[in-house]
Amino acid sequence: MEMQSELRNNTTNQVLSMFGGLLIGALVGAAAMLLYAPQSGEKTRDQIRQKNIEIRNMTTEAFEDAMAKTRQKASQIQGIVQKQTKSLEQSGQDVMQVLDQ
């Protein structure tokens, strides 16, 4: 009977030792994770905000550039159309003068 009690105590000690080891390992792992984490959540959120601002600025600049090019092209086309209109008007007046004679 004494042997069973000693065996039970020995098994209980082994189980407690195993759980104690697991607990210590988990704590050491959690501490290592915190120490070696690349950065905090706040830093990550700050980086995301900064990237958002950069992307918004790049998009705004690209839009403004596209609008400036569009305005320039529209101005060029307007100039060409005005020249062609004057040329057609002059041709029409020339034709009218020939017909009037």
Backbone torsions as a table, in degrees:
resi	resn	phi	psi	omega
1	MET	NA	-39.5	177.4
2	GLU	-63.4	-33.1	-179.5
3	MET	-69.1	-39.3	177.7
4	GLN	-65.3	-40.2	179.1
5	SER	-64.7	-42.6	179.2
6	GLU	-66.7	-38.8	178.4
7	LEU	-65.3	-41.4	178.0
8	ARG	-64.1	-45.2	178.7
9	ASN	-62.1	-39.9	-179.7
10	ASN	-65.6	-43.6	178.8
11	THR	-65.3	-43.7	178.5
12	THR	-61.2	-42.4	178.6
13	ASN	-63.3	-38.9	179.7
14	GLN	-66.4	-43.4	179.1
15	VAL	-63.9	-44.4	178.3
16	LEU	-63.3	-39.9	178.0
17	SER	-63.3	-41.3	179.8
18	MET	-64.3	-48.2	178.4
19	PHE	-64.3	-37.7	176.2
20	GLY	-62.0	-42.0	177.5
21	GLY	-64.2	-42.2	177.4
22	LEU	-62.4	-42.7	179.9
23	LEU	-63.5	-46.7	179.0
24	ILE	-62.9	-42.1	177.8
25	GLY	-61.8	-41.0	178.8
26	ALA	-64.5	-42.3	179.3
27	LEU	-65.3	-42.8	178.6
28	VAL	-63.9	-41.0	177.9
29	GLY	-62.9	-43.0	178.8
30	ALA	-64.3	-41.2	178.9
31	ALA	-65.0	-42.2	178.9
32	ALA	-63.9	-40.0	179.0
33	MET	-61.0	-43.4	179.9
34	LEU	-67.2	-38.6	-179.0
35	LEU	-71.3	-35.8	-175.4
36	TYR	-101.3	7.0	176.7
37	ALA	-62.4	139.0	-175.9
38	PRO	-60.2	-37.6	178.7
39	GLN	-171.2	169.0	-178.6
40	SER	-79.9	166.4	177.6
41	GLY	-63.0	-35.9	179.2
42	GLU	-63.2	-42.8	178.4
43	LYS	-63.4	-40.5	178.7
44	THR	-63.1	-44.1	178.2
45	ARG	-63.2	-38.6	176.7
46	ASP	-62.0	-42.5	178.9
47	GLN	-63.5	-40.4	178.7
48	ILE	-63.5	-42.5	177.8
49	ARG	-61.0	-44.4	180.0
50	GLN	-62.5	-43.6	178.7
51	LYS	-63.8	-38.3	176.5
52	ASN	-59.1	-45.5	179.7
53	ILE	-63.3	-44.4	179.5
54	GLU	-61.1	-45.6	-179.0
55	ILE	-65.2	-41.0	178.3
56	ARG	-62.7	-42.6	178.9
57	ASN	-64.3	-42.3	179.1
58	MET	-64.0	-40.1	179.0
59	THR	-65.4	-42.8	178.7
60	THR	-62.0	-44.6	179.5
61	GLU	-63.1	-43.4	179.3
62	ALA	-63.0	-41.6	178.6
63	PHE	-63.8	-44.7	-179.9
64	GLU	-64.1	-39.8	176.8
65	ASP	-62.9	-44.0	179.8
66	ALA	-63.1	-41.4	178.6
67	MET	-64.6	-40.8	179.3
68	ALA	-63.7	-43.1	178.4
69	LYS	-65.1	-38.4	179.1
70	THR	-65.4	-43.9	178.0
71	ARG	-62.2	-42.0	179.9
72	GLN	-63.0	-45.7	179.7
73	LYS	-63.8	-41.8	179.1
74	ALA	-62.6	-38.6	178.5
75	SER	-65.5	-41.8	177.8
76	GLN	-62.5	-44.8	-179.9
77	ILE	-64.6	-40.1	178.5
78	GLN	-61.1	-42.4	178.7
79	GLY	-63.3	-42.1	179.1
80	ILE	-64.4	-43.9	-179.8
81	VAL	-63.5	-40.7	179.4
82	GLN	-63.6	-41.7	179.2
83	LYS	-64.0	-43.7	-179.6
84	GLN	-66.7	-37.0	178.0
85	THR	-63.4	-44.8	178.3
86	LYS	-63.6	-39.5	179.1
87	SER	-65.1	-43.8	178.2
88	LEU	-66.1	-37.4	177.6
89	GLU	-63.1	-43.1	179.5
90	GLN	-65.8	-41.2	178.2
91	SER	-62.9	-41.8	178.1
92	GLY	-62.7	-41.3	178.4
93	GLN	-65.6	-38.6	178.4
94	ASP	-63.2	-42.5	179.9
95	VAL	-64.3	-41.8	-180.0
96	MET	-63.5	-38.9	178.8
97	GLN	-65.3	-39.6	179.7
98	VAL	-66.0	-40.9	-179.0
99	LEU	-69.9	-32.0	-179.8
100	ASP	-71.2	-22.6	-175.5
101	GLN	-82.6	NA	NA
